[in-house]
Amino acid sequence: MIAVSLLLSTLPQATLRLPALFTDHMVVQRGKPVNIWGWDSPGQKVTVSLGGKSASSTTDANGKFMLAVPKLTAGGPYTLEVTGSTTVKVSDVLVGEVWVCSGQSNMEWILANSMFREETKKAADPSVRMFTVTKRVSQKPEVDVVGSWIPSAANSVDSFSAVGLAFANKLRRELNVPIGMIHTSWGGTPAEAWTPGYIFADAGTATQGSLLGNMLGPISNVLAAGTKNMDSAIKDYQAKVDVYQQRALPQFLGQIDTTWTRGDFNDSQWEKGSMPITFDANFDGGYYFRRKVTLTASQASAKVLSLGAIDDFDRTFINGTEVGRTDMKTLNYWESPRSYQIPAGLLHEGENTIAVFAYDTGGAGGFTSTPNTIKLGDLVIASDWKFMKGEVYRPVAPEVAGQQPQSPQGANSPNFPCTLYNGMLAPLAPYSIKGAIWYQGESNAGKAVQYATLLSEMIRGWRKDFGQGNFSFYTAQLANFMAPNRDQFDSAWAELRNSQDIVGQEPNGGTATIIDIGDDKDIHPRNKRDVGERLARIALRKDYGKKIEWQGPRFKSMSAKGDEIIITMDHAAGLKTA
């Protein structure tokens, strides 16, 4: 008996646990039941109180509980108290409006790299808060994410989605209630990755037709094949791309003069700046970066140099020795965070020199992550950099470019169907929300016509899994990019914009036109404020009843009169005839 008692006392006991969404500074949706869930011992009674309202439930056989606190009016701060086998308290909880913002790089794009940065930082309002989901690929729906709620402040908003923040700030000014944004995005990813697996698994039903099935096949079969073959596919790709890039990137991969990487190099004529530092979209080629850092003996034992993401490639040096590089062999190299191991003894007490040769082959380039990701060990080194423009990129001949291997997109890829939904969106449901905004489509331009069906089905899946009816879903149309081609009548981007518009006209949908605020030389236009505010205008009109113009001019009808054609437009108050 004593032995059994001792054994039982050493077994781990289940304790009350809440998802990452339910943490300090959270914002919950006003005017509807507040869904709250978590885990405890099976059969455990759990009681929740928030803002003077309470609810109780009992955990199921797997230890999960799900309950809803009666609807609340805007206000706070409150304390969320959850009591089961233990008690968890979540402080500084606000009640207001909650929206999901998602998509690819233009939604992921942070304020630090955007226009209107300083004005936005000065106007930061702590009642606007953002939860950014850490990137995760998964082959099955996960139950939780990694992230935290961060109130807006001058020292925090640099890392926020610029579009999501502009949307939230506009709502905050107009509604005067707390605003919470749940940001879950990944650059360069297609809508398939954000779509629930069952959408593909039953493709071919009467509801969907055969379109999605023809695009991808049953997801279960694709997943099985992808998992089995991905490792060998990556190895094959890396071998082929290594041969290719020797011809395509000789200026980057070849022998370079490294005198500038040493501590005694004279950089007095170089420009000065703080990270993130990006290249202008009009320049493709190399940039040289240097920073001197004085270390204590303890700091000189650092084992890792972290630089965040660099678009596109880099070669990185410490005290004249190359410690790492990222080239085409790295999948999604343009957005992959750099983390390089530092050889023992390379750093020393006193002055050290870090040098980076960054190389870009199209659009904007350079360092794209937030300042706090630029670190030597635990020491943030985002300030006091020097940099100089280098040699211009010489594009490869078309016959060489045509030989570039395509990176594999297996079940461990963020571009693979349902993997981002599983890892970064499914765990958020059924958090109580008002709606969602979406900025994506560049990665689906190759299947622009099919995109209307895909996006509509993706939205259907989101609404089904959140279980809150046909909540609002608003899309930013693709912005203008590249010089106009008046001889081109079959533009994939125009086709995709049309697909976005079709979906935007579905119930509780909407589309923000941004074709006038893009950048013909940069697929990542820096004006994110107007994108977010145009999306917010749709919400203010359709969700909150504000008498506000919410669309750009739209074609209504046309008629012929003699040798003239008369075109009638809706939402055209600002238009003038020539």
C-alpha positions as CSV (number, residue, x, y, z in Angstrom):
1,M,0.0,0.0,0.0
2,I,2.8,2.4,0.9
3,A,4.6,1.6,-2.4
4,V,1.4,2.2,-4.4
5,S,0.8,5.5,-2.6
6,L,4.4,6.7,-3.3
7,L,4.0,5.8,-6.9
8,L,0.7,7.7,-7.3
9,S,2.2,10.7,-5.6
10,T,4.9,10.9,-8.3
11,L,2.5,10.8,-11.2
12,P,2.0,14.2,-12.9
13,Q,-1.3,15.8,-12.0
14,A,-3.4,17.6,-14.6
15,T,-3.6,21.4,-13.9
16,L,-5.9,24.1,-15.4
17,R,-4.5,25.5,-18.6
18,L,-5.8,28.1,-21.0
19,P,-4.9,28.6,-24.7
20,A,-2.4,31.4,-25.5
21,L,-5.2,33.6,-26.7
22,F,-6.4,33.9,-23.1
23,T,-3.6,35.8,-21.6
24,D,-3.0,39.3,-20.1
25,H,-4.1,42.3,-22.2
26,M,-6.5,40.2,-24.3
27,V,-9.5,41.8,-26.0
28,V,-12.9,39.9,-26.2
29,Q,-15.8,40.6,-28.5
30,R,-18.6,42.7,-27.2
31,G,-22.3,42.1,-27.8
32,K,-22.1,38.3,-28.2
33,P,-21.3,35.3,-25.9
34,V,-17.6,35.1,-25.1
35,N,-16.3,31.6,-25.9
36,I,-13.7,30.4,-23.4
37,W,-12.1,27.0,-23.4
38,G,-9.1,25.2,-21.9
39,W,-8.0,22.0,-20.2
40,D,-8.0,20.4,-16.8
41,S,-8.5,17.0,-15.2
42,P,-11.3,14.9,-16.8
43,G,-14.6,15.5,-15.0
44,Q,-13.4,18.7,-13.4
45,K,-16.0,21.5,-12.8
46,V,-14.7,24.8,-14.2
47,T,-16.2,28.2,-13.4
48,V,-15.3,31.4,-15.4
49,S,-16.1,35.0,-14.4
50,L,-15.5,38.1,-16.4
51,G,-16.9,41.6,-16.2
52,G,-19.6,40.6,-13.6
53,K,-20.8,37.7,-15.7
54,S,-20.0,34.0,-15.1
55,A,-20.5,30.5,-16.5
56,S,-19.7,27.0,-15.5
57,S,-19.0,23.7,-17.3
58,T,-17.3,20.3,-16.7
59,T,-14.3,19.0,-18.6
60,D,-14.9,16.0,-20.9
61,A,-13.1,12.7,-20.9
62,N,-10.1,14.3,-22.6
63,G,-9.9,17.1,-20.1
64,K,-11.2,19.8,-22.3
65,F,-13.9,22.3,-21.4
66,M,-15.8,24.8,-23.5
67,L,-18.2,27.4,-22.2
68,A,-19.6,30.9,-23.1
69,V,-19.8,33.9,-20.8
70,P,-22.9,36.0,-21.5
71,K,-22.4,38.9,-23.8
72,L,-20.7,42.0,-22.4
73,T,-20.7,45.7,-23.4
74,A,-17.5,47.5,-24.3
75,G,-15.3,48.4,-21.4
76,G,-12.7,47.2,-19.0
77,P,-10.1,46.6,-17.9
78,Y,-11.4,43.5,-16.2
79,T,-9.8,40.3,-14.8
80,L,-10.8,37.0,-16.3
81,E,-10.8,34.4,-13.5
82,V,-11.0,30.7,-14.3
83,T,-11.3,28.2,-11.5
84,G,-11.0,24.4,-11.7
85,S,-8.4,22.2,-10.0
86,T,-6.5,25.5,-9.7
87,T,-7.3,29.1,-10.5
88,V,-5.9,31.2,-13.4
89,K,-6.3,34.9,-13.6
90,V,-5.9,36.9,-16.7
91,S,-5.5,40.7,-16.1
92,D,-6.1,43.9,-18.1
93,V,-8.9,42.3,-20.3
94,L,-10.8,44.8,-22.5
95,V,-14.2,44.3,-24.2
96,G,-14.6,45.7,-27.7
97,E,-14.3,44.6,-31.3
98,V,-12.1,41.6,-32.4
99,W,-11.0,40.9,-35.9
100,V,-8.7,38.4,-37.5
101,C,-6.2,39.6,-40.1
102,S,-4.6,37.1,-42.4
103,G,-2.9,36.5,-45.7
104,Q,0.6,36.5,-47.2
105,S,3.5,39.0,-47.1
106,N,1.5,42.2,-47.7
107,M,-0.6,41.5,-44.6
108,E,2.4,40.3,-42.7
109,W,4.4,43.4,-43.6
110,I,5.3,45.2,-40.4
111,L,4.9,48.9,-39.5
112,A,8.7,49.2,-39.1
113,N,9.1,48.9,-42.9
114,S,6.1,51.0,-43.9
115,M,5.1,54.6,-44.7
116,F,3.6,56.7,-42.0
117,R,5.6,54.8,-39.4
118,E,6.5,57.8,-37.1
119,E,3.0,59.3,-37.2
120,T,1.5,55.9,-36.3
121,K,4.0,55.4,-33.4
122,K,3.2,58.8,-32.0
123,A,-0.5,58.1,-32.1
124,A,-0.3,54.7,-30.5
125,D,-3.4,53.9,-28.4
126,P,-3.1,51.1,-25.7
127,S,-6.7,50.3,-26.3
128,V,-5.7,48.8,-29.7
129,R,-4.0,45.5,-29.2
130,M,-2.6,42.8,-31.4
131,F,-2.0,39.1,-31.0
132,T,0.5,37.8,-33.6
133,V,0.5,34.1,-34.2
134,T,3.9,32.5,-34.4
135,K,4.5,30.7,-37.7
136,R,3.8,27.0,-37.7
137,V,3.2,24.3,-40.3
138,S,1.2,21.3,-39.3
139,Q,-0.3,18.3,-41.0
140,K,-3.2,18.1,-38.5
141,P,-5.3,20.7,-36.8
142,E,-3.5,21.9,-33.7
143,V,-5.1,22.9,-30.4
144,D,-3.0,26.0,-29.5
145,V,-0.7,28.6,-30.9
146,V,2.3,30.6,-29.6
147,G,1.8,34.3,-29.2
148,S,0.7,37.0,-26.8
149,W,-1.5,40.1,-26.7
150,I,0.5,43.3,-27.0
151,P,-1.0,46.8,-26.4
152,S,-0.1,49.5,-28.9
153,A,2.7,51.7,-27.7
154,A,5.5,53.7,-29.4
155,N,7.9,50.9,-28.5
156,S,5.7,48.0,-29.6
157,V,3.9,48.8,-32.8
158,D,6.9,48.4,-35.1
159,S,6.3,44.7,-35.0
160,F,2.6,44.9,-35.8
161,S,1.0,44.1,-39.1
162,A,0.8,47.5,-40.7
163,V,-2.4,46.8,-42.5
164,G,-4.0,45.2,-39.4
165,L,-2.9,48.1,-37.3
166,A,-4.2,50.8,-39.7
167,F,-7.6,48.9,-39.8
168,A,-7.7,48.8,-36.0
169,N,-6.7,52.4,-35.5
170,K,-9.5,53.6,-37.9
171,L,-12.1,51.5,-36.1
172,R,-10.8,52.8,-32.7
173,R,-11.1,56.5,-33.8
174,E,-14.6,56.0,-35.2
175,L,-16.1,53.6,-32.6
176,N,-14.3,54.7,-29.5
177,V,-14.2,51.1,-28.1
178,P,-11.2,48.8,-27.6
179,I,-10.0,47.0,-30.7
180,G,-8.2,43.6,-30.8
181,M,-6.5,42.2,-33.9
182,I,-5.5,38.5,-34.2
183,H,-2.8,38.5,-36.8
184,T,-2.0,35.2,-38.5
185,S,0.0,35.5,-41.8
186,W,2.9,34.0,-43.8
187,G,4.6,35.6,-46.7
188,G,4.6,33.9,-50.1
189,T,1.8,31.5,-49.3
190,P,-1.2,30.5,-51.4
191,A,-4.8,30.4,-50.2
192,E,-4.7,26.6,-50.3
193,A,-2.5,26.6,-47.3
194,W,-5.1,28.5,-45.3
195,T,-8.0,26.3,-46.3
196,P,-9.3,23.5,-44.0
197,G,-8.3,20.0,-45.2
198,Y,-11.9,18.8,-45.4
199,I,-12.6,21.3,-48.1
200,F,-10.2,19.4,-50.3
201,A,-11.1,15.9,-48.9
202,D,-14.7,16.2,-50.2
203,A,-13.9,18.1,-53.4
204,G,-16.1,17.0,-56.2
205,T,-19.4,17.2,-54.2
206,A,-22.4,19.0,-55.7
207,T,-21.6,22.1,-53.7
208,Q,-18.1,22.6,-54.9
209,G,-18.1,20.8,-58.3
210,S,-14.9,19.2,-59.4
211,L,-12.8,22.3,-59.5
212,L,-10.9,22.0,-56.2
213,G,-10.5,18.2,-56.8
214,N,-8.9,18.9,-60.1
215,M,-6.6,21.5,-58.5
216,L,-5.2,19.3,-55.8
217,G,-6.8,15.9,-55.4
218,P,-8.1,14.4,-52.1
219,I,-6.0,16.0,-49.4
220,S,-5.4,12.8,-47.5
221,N,-3.7,11.2,-50.5
222,V,-1.6,14.3,-51.2
223,L,-0.6,14.5,-47.5
224,A,0.5,10.9,-47.4
225,A,2.6,11.2,-50.6
226,G,4.0,14.5,-49.5
227,T,5.1,13.3,-46.2
228,K,6.8,10.2,-47.6
229,N,8.7,11.9,-50.4
230,M,9.4,15.4,-49.1
231,D,12.9,14.7,-47.6
232,S,14.2,13.2,-50.8
233,A,12.6,16.0,-52.8
234,I,14.3,18.7,-50.8
235,K,17.7,17.0,-51.2
236,D,17.1,16.7,-55.0
237,Y,16.1,20.3,-55.2
238,Q,19.1,21.5,-53.2
239,A,21.5,19.6,-55.5
240,K,19.9,21.0,-58.6
241,V,19.6,24.6,-57.4
242,D,23.2,24.6,-56.2
243,V,24.3,23.9,-59.8
244,Y,21.9,26.5,-61.1
245,Q,22.8,29.3,-58.7
246,Q,26.5,29.1,-59.6
247,R,25.5,30.4,-63.0
248,A,22.7,32.7,-61.8
249,L,24.4,34.4,-58.9
250,P,28.1,34.7,-59.7
251,Q,28.3,38.2,-58.1
252,F,27.0,36.8,-54.8
253,L,28.6,33.4,-54.7
254,G,31.9,34.2,-56.3
255,Q,35.1,35.4,-54.7
256,I,34.4,38.8,-53.1
257,D,36.8,41.3,-51.5
258,T,36.5,40.8,-47.8
259,T,38.7,43.6,-46.5
260,W,35.5,45.5,-45.6
261,T,34.6,42.7,-43.1
262,R,37.6,43.5,-40.9
263,G,37.8,45.8,-37.9
264,D,40.5,48.1,-39.3
265,F,38.5,48.9,-42.5
266,N,37.8,52.6,-42.9
267,D,34.0,53.0,-43.2
268,S,33.9,56.7,-42.4
269,Q,32.2,57.6,-45.7
270,W,29.4,55.0,-45.3
271,E,25.8,55.9,-44.5
272,K,24.5,55.4,-41.0
273,G,21.3,53.8,-39.9
274,S,19.3,51.4,-37.6
275,M,17.7,48.1,-38.4
276,P,15.6,47.3,-40.3
277,I,17.3,48.8,-43.3
278,T,15.8,48.0,-46.7
279,F,16.9,48.6,-50.3
280,D,14.7,50.7,-52.6
281,A,12.8,48.6,-55.1
282,N,14.5,50.5,-57.9
283,F,17.9,48.9,-57.0
284,D,18.8,45.2,-57.3
285,G,22.2,44.0,-56.3
286,G,24.4,44.0,-53.2
287,Y,24.6,46.1,-50.1
288,Y,27.4,46.0,-47.5
289,F,26.6,46.4,-43.8
290,R,28.9,46.8,-40.9
291,R,28.6,47.2,-37.2
292,K,31.2,47.4,-34.4
293,V,30.2,46.0,-31.0
294,T,32.1,46.2,-27.8
295,L,31.6,43.0,-25.7
296,T,32.3,42.0,-22.1
297,A,34.0,38.7,-21.5
298,S,30.6,37.2,-20.8
299,Q,29.0,38.6,-23.9
300,A,31.9,37.3,-26.0
301,S,30.8,33.8,-25.2
302,A,27.6,34.2,-27.3
303,K,27.0,31.2,-29.5
304,V,24.4,32.6,-32.0
305,L,24.1,35.6,-34.3
306,S,20.5,36.4,-35.2
307,L,19.7,38.8,-38.0
308,G,16.0,38.2,-38.7
309,A,14.9,37.8,-42.3
310,I,17.0,39.2,-45.2
311,D,15.5,39.6,-48.7
312,D,17.0,37.8,-50.7
313,F,20.4,36.4,-49.8
314,D,23.3,37.1,-47.4
315,R,26.8,36.2,-46.5
316,T,27.6,37.1,-42.9
317,F,31.0,37.6,-41.3
318,I,32.4,38.2,-37.7
319,N,35.9,39.7,-37.4
320,G,36.6,38.8,-41.0
321,T,35.5,35.2,-40.9
322,E,32.4,34.0,-42.7
323,V,30.0,32.4,-40.2
324,G,27.0,31.7,-42.4
325,R,25.2,32.3,-45.6
326,T,21.7,31.9,-47.0
327,D,21.2,31.3,-50.7
328,M,18.7,29.5,-53.0
329,K,19.1,26.2,-51.3
330,T,17.1,27.5,-48.3
331,L,13.3,27.1,-49.0
332,N,11.6,30.5,-48.8
333,Y,15.0,32.1,-48.4
334,W,13.7,35.7,-48.8
335,E,11.7,35.5,-45.6
336,S,13.8,32.9,-43.6
337,P,15.1,34.3,-40.2
338,R,18.9,34.1,-40.2
339,S,20.5,32.4,-37.2
340,Y,24.2,31.6,-37.5
341,Q,26.3,29.6,-35.0
342,I,29.4,31.4,-33.9
343,P,32.7,29.3,-33.8
344,A,34.3,29.2,-30.3
345,G,36.9,31.8,-29.8
346,L,35.9,34.0,-32.8
347,L,34.4,36.7,-30.5
348,H,36.6,38.4,-27.9
349,E,36.3,40.8,-25.1
350,G,36.4,44.4,-26.5
351,E,35.7,45.6,-30.0
352,N,34.3,43.1,-32.6
353,T,33.0,43.7,-36.1
354,I,29.9,42.1,-37.7
355,A,29.6,42.5,-41.5
356,V,26.8,41.4,-43.8
357,F,26.8,41.2,-47.6
358,A,23.1,41.3,-48.5
359,Y,22.0,40.7,-52.1
360,D,18.7,41.2,-53.8
361,T,17.6,40.2,-57.3
362,G,14.1,41.8,-57.6
363,G,11.9,44.3,-55.9
364,A,12.7,45.7,-52.5
365,G,15.4,43.9,-50.4
366,G,17.4,44.1,-47.2
367,F,16.6,43.4,-43.5
368,T,12.9,43.1,-43.0
369,S,12.4,41.9,-39.4
370,T,11.9,44.0,-36.3
371,P,14.8,45.6,-34.4
372,N,14.6,43.1,-31.4
373,T,15.4,40.2,-33.7
374,I,18.8,41.6,-34.6
375,K,20.9,40.1,-31.8
376,L,24.3,38.8,-30.8
377,G,23.5,36.2,-28.2
378,D,21.0,38.1,-26.0
379,L,22.4,41.6,-26.9
380,V,20.2,43.6,-29.3
381,I,22.4,45.2,-31.9
382,A,19.8,46.9,-34.2
383,S,21.3,50.4,-33.9
384,D,24.6,52.0,-35.1
385,W,25.0,50.2,-38.4
386,K,26.9,51.5,-41.4
387,F,26.1,50.6,-44.9
388,M,27.1,51.2,-48.6
389,K,25.5,50.3,-51.9
390,G,27.5,47.8,-53.9
391,E,27.4,46.4,-57.4
392,V,24.2,46.3,-59.5
393,Y,22.7,42.8,-60.1
394,R,23.2,41.6,-63.7
395,P,20.2,39.5,-64.6
396,V,20.9,36.1,-66.1
397,A,20.2,35.2,-69.7
398,P,16.6,34.0,-70.3
399,E,17.9,30.5,-71.2
400,V,19.6,30.3,-67.8
401,A,16.6,31.7,-65.9
402,G,14.4,29.1,-67.5
403,Q,16.5,26.3,-65.9
404,Q,15.7,27.4,-62.3
405,P,14.5,24.4,-60.4
406,Q,11.1,24.7,-58.6
407,S,11.2,24.3,-54.9
408,P,9.3,21.3,-53.6
409,Q,6.0,21.9,-51.8
410,G,5.5,18.9,-49.6
411,A,3.5,18.4,-46.5
412,N,6.1,20.2,-44.4
413,S,5.9,23.3,-46.5
414,P,3.9,26.5,-45.7
415,N,2.7,26.4,-49.3
416,F,1.1,23.0,-49.0
417,P,-2.7,22.7,-48.7
418,C,-4.2,23.2,-45.2
419,T,-0.9,23.2,-43.4
420,L,-1.2,26.8,-42.2
421,Y,-4.8,26.5,-41.5
422,N,-3.9,23.5,-39.2
423,G,-1.1,25.3,-37.5
424,M,-2.1,28.9,-37.4
425,L,-5.8,29.3,-37.7
426,A,-7.7,26.2,-36.5
427,P,-6.4,26.7,-32.9
428,L,-8.0,30.2,-32.9
429,A,-11.5,28.8,-33.3
430,P,-14.0,29.4,-31.8
431,Y,-12.7,32.6,-30.3
432,S,-15.5,35.2,-30.4
433,I,-14.8,37.6,-33.3
434,K,-16.6,40.2,-35.4
435,G,-15.0,39.3,-38.7
436,A,-11.8,38.9,-40.7
437,I,-9.8,40.9,-43.2
438,W,-7.6,39.2,-45.9
439,Y,-4.7,40.5,-48.1
440,Q,-3.5,37.7,-50.3
441,G,-3.6,36.5,-53.9
442,E,-0.2,37.2,-55.4
443,S,0.8,33.5,-54.9
444,N,-2.4,32.3,-56.6
445,A,-2.1,34.4,-59.8
446,G,-1.3,31.3,-61.8
447,K,-4.8,30.0,-61.1
448,A,-6.6,33.3,-61.2
449,V,-10.0,32.1,-62.5
450,Q,-10.1,29.2,-60.0
451,Y,-9.3,31.5,-57.2
452,A,-12.9,32.7,-56.9
453,T,-14.0,29.1,-56.0
454,L,-11.0,28.5,-53.7
455,L,-11.4,31.7,-51.7
456,S,-15.1,31.3,-51.4
457,E,-14.6,27.7,-50.1
458,M,-11.8,28.8,-47.7
459,I,-14.1,31.4,-46.2
460,R,-16.9,28.8,-45.9
461,G,-14.5,26.6,-43.9
462,W,-13.4,29.5,-41.6
463,R,-17.0,30.3,-40.9
464,K,-17.9,26.7,-40.2
465,D,-15.1,26.2,-37.8
466,F,-15.5,29.4,-35.8
467,G,-19.2,28.6,-35.5
468,Q,-20.4,32.2,-35.4
469,G,-22.5,32.3,-38.6
470,N,-21.6,34.1,-41.7
471,F,-19.3,36.7,-40.1
472,S,-17.9,39.5,-42.2
473,F,-14.9,38.7,-44.5
474,Y,-13.3,41.6,-46.3
475,T,-10.5,41.3,-48.9
476,A,-7.9,43.8,-50.2
477,Q,-7.7,43.5,-53.9
478,L,-4.2,43.1,-55.5
479,A,-2.5,46.5,-55.8
480,N,-1.0,47.8,-59.0
481,F,2.4,46.3,-59.7
482,M,4.8,46.6,-62.7
483,A,4.4,49.1,-65.5
484,P,1.1,49.2,-67.4
485,N,1.0,47.1,-70.5
486,R,-1.6,48.5,-72.8
487,D,-1.1,45.6,-75.3
488,Q,-1.8,42.9,-72.7
489,F,-5.4,41.6,-72.7
490,D,-4.9,38.5,-70.6
491,S,-3.5,39.7,-67.3
492,A,-3.5,37.1,-64.6
493,W,-3.5,39.8,-61.9
494,A,-6.6,41.4,-63.5
495,E,-8.3,38.0,-63.6
496,L,-7.5,37.4,-60.0
497,R,-8.8,40.9,-59.0
498,N,-12.0,39.9,-60.8
499,S,-12.1,36.7,-58.7
500,Q,-11.7,38.7,-55.5
501,D,-14.5,41.0,-56.6
502,I,-16.8,38.1,-57.3
503,V,-16.2,36.7,-53.8
504,G,-16.5,40.2,-52.3
505,Q,-20.1,40.4,-53.5
506,E,-21.1,37.3,-51.6
507,P,-23.2,37.8,-48.4
508,N,-21.2,39.6,-45.7
509,G,-18.3,40.1,-48.1
510,G,-16.5,43.2,-49.4
511,T,-13.5,44.2,-51.4
512,A,-11.2,47.2,-50.9
513,T,-9.8,48.5,-54.2
514,I,-6.1,49.5,-53.9
515,I,-5.0,49.6,-57.5
516,D,-4.1,53.3,-57.2
517,I,-1.8,53.0,-54.2
518,G,0.6,50.2,-55.2
519,D,4.1,50.5,-56.5
520,D,5.0,49.4,-60.1
521,K,8.5,48.4,-59.0
522,D,7.7,46.7,-55.7
523,I,5.3,43.9,-55.0
524,H,5.2,45.1,-51.4
525,P,4.0,48.7,-51.6
526,R,4.9,50.6,-48.4
527,N,1.6,52.5,-48.1
528,K,-0.2,50.1,-45.8
529,R,-2.2,52.7,-43.9
530,D,-4.6,53.4,-46.8
531,V,-5.1,49.7,-47.3
532,G,-6.1,49.1,-43.7
533,E,-8.3,52.2,-43.6
534,R,-10.1,51.2,-46.8
535,L,-10.9,47.8,-45.3
536,A,-12.0,49.6,-42.2
537,R,-14.4,51.8,-44.2
538,I,-16.2,48.7,-45.4
539,A,-16.6,47.4,-41.8
540,L,-17.7,50.8,-40.6
541,R,-20.5,51.0,-43.2
542,K,-21.6,47.3,-43.3
543,D,-21.0,46.2,-39.7
544,Y,-21.4,49.4,-37.7
545,G,-23.9,51.4,-39.8
546,K,-21.7,54.5,-40.2
547,K,-22.7,56.8,-43.1
548,I,-19.3,56.8,-44.7
549,E,-18.2,56.2,-48.3
550,W,-16.9,52.7,-48.3
551,Q,-16.1,51.8,-51.9
552,G,-14.3,53.2,-54.9
553,P,-16.1,53.9,-58.2
554,R,-17.9,50.8,-59.6
555,F,-19.3,50.3,-63.1
556,K,-23.1,50.3,-63.1
557,S,-24.2,50.5,-66.7
558,M,-23.5,51.9,-70.2
559,S,-25.6,53.2,-73.0
560,A,-24.9,54.5,-76.5
561,K,-26.0,58.0,-77.7
562,G,-25.0,58.8,-81.2
563,D,-21.2,58.5,-81.4
564,E,-20.9,58.7,-77.6
565,I,-21.0,56.0,-74.9
566,I,-22.4,57.0,-71.6
567,I,-21.0,55.1,-68.6
568,T,-22.8,55.2,-65.2
569,M,-20.8,54.6,-62.1
570,D,-21.8,53.9,-58.5
571,H,-19.8,55.4,-55.6
572,A,-18.5,58.1,-58.0
573,A,-18.9,61.3,-56.0
574,G,-15.2,62.2,-56.5
575,L,-15.1,61.5,-60.3
576,K,-14.9,64.3,-62.8
577,T,-15.2,64.2,-66.6
578,A,-12.2,65.4,-68.6
